Amino acid sequence: MNELVFSVTQEEDGGFVAECLQEPIFTQGDTWEELREAVTDAVTAWHFDRPAPARVRLHLVRDELLAVA
């Protein structure tokens, strides 16, 4: 596996939550930089006894509700 993809959502408090789509890896961070570091650490820990992927993709999902009426 060359690439892991994480779906990232922003919480109401401003923090971020990341969920890997291929492996059972979940992590979070208060800022984008903290999230990037947490994802790197989580991927490294998950693959401690096997080769890690060459790339990790963070896909930010934004959900916005608009009032029409």
GROMACS elastic network, one bead per residue, 0.5 to 0.9 nm:
[ bonds ]
;  ai    aj funct       b0    kb
    1     4     6  0.75404   500
    1    52     6  0.81743   500
    1    53     6  0.57963   500
    1    54     6  0.79654   500
    2    52     6  0.82210   500
    2    54     6  0.50287   500
    2    55     6  0.62159   500
    2    56     6  0.85336   500
    3    53     6  0.53600   500
    3    54     6  0.59746   500
    3    56     6  0.54427   500
    3    57     6  0.70656   500
    4    20     6  0.68922   500
    4    21     6  0.73916   500
    4    22     6  0.66312   500
    4    23     6  0.80910   500
    4    43     6  0.88214   500
    4    53     6  0.66671   500
    4    54     6  0.84844   500
    4    55     6  0.65048   500
    4    57     6  0.61322   500
    4    58     6  0.86564   500
    5    19     6  0.83558   500
    5    20     6  0.57384   500
    5    21     6  0.58248   500
    5    22     6  0.71244   500
    5    55     6  0.86502   500
    5    56     6  0.58817   500
    5    58     6  0.60923   500
    5    59     6  0.70626   500
    6    18     6  0.57781   500
    6    19     6  0.51557   500
    6    21     6  0.58659   500
    6    22     6  0.84184   500
    6    25     6  0.87393   500
    6    26     6  0.86883   500
    6    39     6  0.86331   500
    6    56     6  0.74707   500
    6    57     6  0.60603   500
    6    59     6  0.58989   500
    6    60     6  0.83560   500
    7    17     6  0.82013   500
    7    18     6  0.55690   500
    7    19     6  0.52633   500
    7    20     6  0.63001   500
    7    21     6  0.69334   500
    7    57     6  0.86045   500
    7    58     6  0.62921   500
    7    60     6  0.61659   500
    7    61     6  0.66396   500
    8    16     6  0.66109   500
    8    17     6  0.55515   500
    8    19     6  0.65177   500
    8    20     6  0.87807   500
    8    28     6  0.89809   500
    8    58     6  0.64483   500
    8    59     6  0.56636   500
    8    61     6  0.57744   500
    8    62     6  0.85823   500
    9    15     6  0.85575   500
    9    16     6  0.56952   500
    9    17     6  0.54451   500
    9    18     6  0.66351   500
    9    19     6  0.87556   500
    9    59     6  0.85675   500
    9    60     6  0.59585   500
    9    61     6  0.53410   500
    9    62     6  0.65911   500
    9    63     6  0.83432   500
   10    13     6  0.81153   500
   10    14     6  0.60780   500
   10    15     6  0.57406   500
   10    17     6  0.64266   500
   10    18     6  0.89782   500
   10    60     6  0.79945   500
   10    61     6  0.78403   500
   10    62     6  0.73947   500
   10    63     6  0.89770   500
   11    14     6  0.52946   500
   11    15     6  0.52660   500
   11    16     6  0.57784   500
   11    17     6  0.71960   500
   12    15     6  0.73765   500
   13    16     6  0.88489   500
   13    30     6  0.86192   500
   14    30     6  0.69018   500
   14    31     6  0.76081   500
   15    28     6  0.73828   500
   15    29     6  0.58019   500
   15    31     6  0.58202   500
   15    32     6  0.79040   500
   15    35     6  0.85090   500
   16    27     6  0.86071   500
   16    28     6  0.55158   500
   16    29     6  0.53514   500
   16    30     6  0.61308   500
   16    31     6  0.67715   500
   16    32     6  0.69970   500
   16    34     6  0.89115   500
   16    35     6  0.66073   500
   17    26     6  0.75061   500
   17    27     6  0.59871   500
   17    29     6  0.66826   500
   17    30     6  0.88373   500
   17    35     6  0.76070   500
   18    25     6  0.82381   500
   18    26     6  0.56979   500
   18    27     6  0.53781   500
   18    28     6  0.59006   500
   18    29     6  0.85773   500
   18    35     6  0.76896   500
   18    39     6  0.75073   500
   18    58     6  0.78904   500
   18    59     6  0.87984   500
   18    60     6  0.87721   500
   19    23     6  0.86447   500
   19    24     6  0.77163   500
   19    25     6  0.60640   500
   19    27     6  0.67938   500
   19    28     6  0.88015   500
   20    23     6  0.56677   500
   20    24     6  0.63993   500
   20    25     6  0.53042   500
   20    26     6  0.63744   500
   20    27     6  0.89295   500
   20    58     6  0.89671   500
   21    24     6  0.76781   500
   21    25     6  0.82985   500
   22    25     6  0.84242   500
   23    26     6  0.89182   500
   23    46     6  0.88788   500
   24    46     6  0.89583   500
   25    39     6  0.86008   500
   25    42     6  0.69427   500
   25    43     6  0.73999   500
   25    46     6  0.75396   500
   26    39     6  0.80744   500
   26    42     6  0.77295   500
   27    35     6  0.75304   500
   27    38     6  0.63750   500
   27    39     6  0.63616   500
   27    42     6  0.70824   500
   28    31     6  0.88985   500
   28    34     6  0.79113   500
   28    35     6  0.56117   500
   28    36     6  0.89395   500
   28    38     6  0.66264   500
   28    39     6  0.77714   500
   29    32     6  0.68331   500
   29    33     6  0.77830   500
   29    36     6  0.79020   500
   29    37     6  0.83405   500
   29    38     6  0.67052   500
   29    39     6  0.88765   500
   30    33     6  0.83550   500
   30    34     6  0.62150   500
   30    35     6  0.69586   500
   31    34     6  0.51193   500
   31    35     6  0.61534   500
   31    36     6  0.86669   500
   32    35     6  0.50163   500
   32    36     6  0.62132   500
   32    37     6  0.87185   500
   33    36     6  0.51220   500
   33    37     6  0.63523   500
   33    38     6  0.86169   500
   34    37     6  0.51575   500
   34    38     6  0.60560   500
   34    39     6  0.85833   500
   35    39     6  0.60193   500
   35    40     6  0.85116   500
   36    39     6  0.52226   500
   36    40     6  0.62599   500
   36    41     6  0.86840   500
   36    58     6  0.83722   500
   37    40     6  0.51431   500
   37    41     6  0.61872   500
   37    42     6  0.85823   500
   38    41     6  0.50867   500
   38    42     6  0.60135   500
   38    43     6  0.85534   500
   39    42     6  0.50435   500
   39    43     6  0.60554   500
   39    44     6  0.84557   500
   39    56     6  0.85160   500
   39    58     6  0.89693   500
   40    43     6  0.52851   500
   40    44     6  0.61265   500
   40    45     6  0.85846   500
   40    56     6  0.81955   500
   41    44     6  0.51373   500
   41    45     6  0.60904   500
   41    46     6  0.85797   500
   42    45     6  0.50965   500
   42    46     6  0.60503   500
   42    47     6  0.85853   500
   43    46     6  0.51085   500
   43    47     6  0.61608   500
   43    48     6  0.84516   500
   43    52     6  0.72976   500
   43    53     6  0.84326   500
   43    56     6  0.86260   500
   44    47     6  0.52976   500
   44    48     6  0.59155   500
   44    52     6  0.67570   500
   45    48     6  0.50912   500
   45    49     6  0.86789   500
   46    49     6  0.81093   500
   46    50     6  0.87219   500
   46    52     6  0.84565   500
   47    50     6  0.51853   500
   47    51     6  0.62831   500
   47    52     6  0.54224   500
   47    53     6  0.85312   500
   48    51     6  0.77208   500
   48    52     6  0.78604   500
   49    52     6  0.89229   500
   51    54     6  0.89100   500
   52    55     6  0.86472   500
   53    56     6  0.71858   500
